[in-house]
């Protein structure tokens, strides 16, 4: 991943720890759906915070969506490739 700061992975790990705790007694798919909703909500907040007006936010909506979808696609692809390469290592303890 390009342009990450020194705390990028520690912030991500903190969120992963939280969702792993939630997944201990809730279906993983439900936890995943909640996490995706939270990510969409926070990214909407970040985008709105940068806008100067509702019209500004609306005019940039397609570009904002494209940016976040593109970034998610890249991150998901990288992580799936990692899981493919390390499948047994990553899944043996959690099955």
Secondary structure, 3 states (H helix, E strand, C coil): CCCCCCCHHHHHHHHHHHHHHHHCCCCHHHHHHHHHHHHHHHHHHHHHHHCCCHHHHHHCHHHHHHHHHHHHHHHHHHHHHHHHHCHHHHHCCCC
